[in-house]
Amino acid sequence: MRNLRKILRVGLPAMIFAMAAYGTNVTTVYVTPSGSTTSGPVSASASFTMGVGFVNITLTNLGSNPTDVSQLLSDLSFTLSNGATSGTLASSAGQQITVFSGGKYSFGSTGPTGWGLRNNVSGGLQLDALGFIGPAGLILGSPGAGATYSNANSSIAGNPAHNPFIFTTATFTINIAGVTSATTITSATFSFGTTPGQNLIQGCLSTNPACGSSPGPTQGVPEPVSFTLGGTGLIAIYFIGRRRANSRRSRPPQS
């Protein structure tokens, strides 16, 4: 019983502290407002999941069968509620796609995107293709009917400088000191095309009714099951121990 009390005295507070420290990783989605255009219609989303010391970003070109390279995603700028303006790009991933003359295409490998991270950009950070792998490596939307990019002009189809692209979605993990699950994204700006500083679209929260259609709501990611089970187990041990102790005290003395 003495060992049990020691386990509970040390283990239960430690488990409660760990669960509180982990908290809930909150995912926030920014999208381009409905009706956004560059040389043609554009649509994109950026999903931010905050954790302790990092942010995971999923950047998606929601457009379909684009005409011009100016409809392809080339960077994402964002600001954080804690005022952070610097970080390091830990990883990125996406699937390469090459579009040939006539609109046919083929998939390449899945791996690092070649994008980089710029610090201290407009009070925040910027994921960027143009200053790193660009003008190749921009994020291309899905093909049109007949599984071809039938609308694509020469800035997309068969363009050796711009191919290969990233197919629809790229993911990134950025390490940022001071970020927690309580940190929020206060703004996000999408950039399209191969000319830096042009075709900028200010994003809006997907939960904002004025933003138009949205790919999904802001949501929370619950703590790992291991924390929940571990905490429940320690609590169960505590009550079992109390029950046994009470049972012993209630027994009549033996003659």
N, C-alpha and C positions, 0 to 999 in steps of 0.2 A: 504493500500500500504506500509505503514511504517513497519507493521508486516511481510509482504511478503519479504521486503528487508532484514529484520533481519534474517528470516529463511534461505534465500539464502546465506547471508553473513556467517552464522555459519554452515549450513547444507551441502552446496555444497563443501566447502573445506574439511569438515570432511569425506564426502563420497569419494572424490577423494583420500584422504590420506588412507582410509581403503582399497580401491581397490588396491592402489599401494603396501600397506603393505602385502596384501594377495598374490598378484602376481599370478604366474602360477606354479602349482605343476608339476614338471617334472618327468616322469617315464623313467628309464633306465633299459634295459634288458641285463644281462650277460648270456652266454650259454657255455656249454662245447664244445670245438672244434669238428668238424666233425671227426669221427673215433676214438674218445677217448675210452680207454679200461682200465679195472682193471683185474679181472679174466675172464672178458667177456666184451662185448660192454656196454658203459654207455652213457647216455644222460640226461642233466638236464638244467634247466633255473632258474634264480633268477631275479625277477622284483622288482626294487627299486623305490618307489615314495616318493620324498622329500617334506616336508612341514616345517612350522616354528616350530622348536623344536622337530621334530619327523621324522621317516622314516618308511614307510610301506613296508614290504617285502613279496612277494609271491614266495615260493620255491617249485619247481615242479620236480619230477622224470619223465622224458619223455620216459624212457625205457619201454619195454614190455616183459612180460614173462621171468623174470630173472632166472638165474640158481643158483646163489650163493649170500649170504648176502653181499659180497663185491661189489655188483652192486647196493646196496641200499644207499641212502643219509644219512649221519650221522652228518655232520656239514657244515657250510658256514662261511668263513672268508671274511671280506671286509675292505677296507680303504676308507676314505673320504677326499675330497679336502681341508677341513678346519682343518685337522689334528686331529680330535676328536678321542679319544681312550677309552672313557667310556660312558656308558649310562645305562638305566634301561629297562628291558623287561616289557612293559605295558600289553601285551596280546599275546596269540597265539591260534590257532585253527586248527583242522584237524579231519578227520574221521578215526576211528580205523578200522582195518581189521585183521582178524585172518585167517591164511592159514593152512589147515589141511594136514595130510599125504595123498598123492595122488593128491594134488593140488586144491581140493575144498576149498572154503573160505566162510566166513560170515562177514558181516559188523557189527561193534559195534557202540558206541555212537560217536557223534560229539562234540568236546569240546577242552579244553587245551591240547596241545601236550605233555607237560612234558619236553620240551626242555628248556634250560637255556641260559643265555647270559654271555660270558666271556669278560672281559675288558682287554685292553692292550695286545692284541695278535697280534704279527707281525706288530705293528704300527697301529692297528685298533681294530675291535671287531669281536667276533665269536659267532654265534648261534650254539649250540651244544646239541646233544642228549646223547653222550657217558658218559659225566661226570654228568649227571642228571638222565634221565630215562633209559639210555642205559644199556645193549645192546638191550633192547626193544625200540620201538618207532621210528625206522628208517623209512625213507620214501620209500615206495615200489611203483614200476611202475605198469602199468596196466596188467591184465591177458592176456593170449594168446587166440588162437582160441578155441572155445568151452567153453569160459568163465571159464577156469581153468589155474592154474599156473603149466602147464604140465612139464615145464623144471626144476621146483624148486627142489633142493636137500634138504638134511636134515638140512641145516643151515637156511632154510626158512620154508619148509613144516613140520608142526608138531613139531617145535622146541619151547619148553615152555619158554626158556630164551629169545628168540628173538621176540616172539609173545606177544601182538599184535603189528602190524606195523601201520604207518600212510599211508592212501591210496592216492597215487599220489601227493597230494598238501597240504602244510601247509602255513598258513599266520601268520605274526608276526607284531606287532607294537612296535617300540623301541623309547623311549624318549631320545634325545641327545641334550644337551645344545649347542647352537650356530649354529645348523643346520637351514638353510633356504631353500627356493625353488631354490636358486641359487647354493646350495652345490651339488657337483657331487660325484659319486662313482668312485674312481680311480683304483680299482682292486677288483676282487672277486675270491675266491678259493673254489672249491667244494671238499668235502671229502666223501669217500664211505667206507662202511664196519665197522667192530666192533673194529678195532685196531687203536687207536689214532696216528696221524702222518703218516699213510700209505694211499695209494690210493688217493693222492691229485691230483686234476686236476685244472690247472689254467684256469679260465674262460676268455672269450673274449666278447667284445661288439657285440650284435646281428647285429649291422649295419656294422660290419667289414666284407667285402667280403671274406677275408681269413679264416673266422671262419666257413664257410660252411653254412648249412641250419639254419635258425633262426625262432623262434616262433613269432616274431613281431618286429616292429621298435621302436626306442625311440620316445616317444610322449609326448605332453603336455596336461594337464588337465585344461580346462578353469575355470576362476573364477566363483563362484556361481551366478545363475541367479538373486538372490535377490540383489546382488551388482549392476549388470547391470541394472535391472529394477529401482532400487532406484536412481541410478545416472541419468538415462534417465528421470525419473519423475521430479527430481529437475531441470534439465536443461529445461524441458518443462515448468515448472512453471515459470522459469526465463524469458523465451521468451514471455509467455502469459502476465506476468506482464509488460514487456517492451511495448508490443503491446497496452495494455490498457492505459498505461501512455502516449504513443504517441498519441493515439486516443483522449484522453482528451485535450491534448495540441493543437490538430489540430481543435477542435470544435470552431466555431465562438461564441463570447460572446453573451449571451442572454440579450435582452433589457428588 
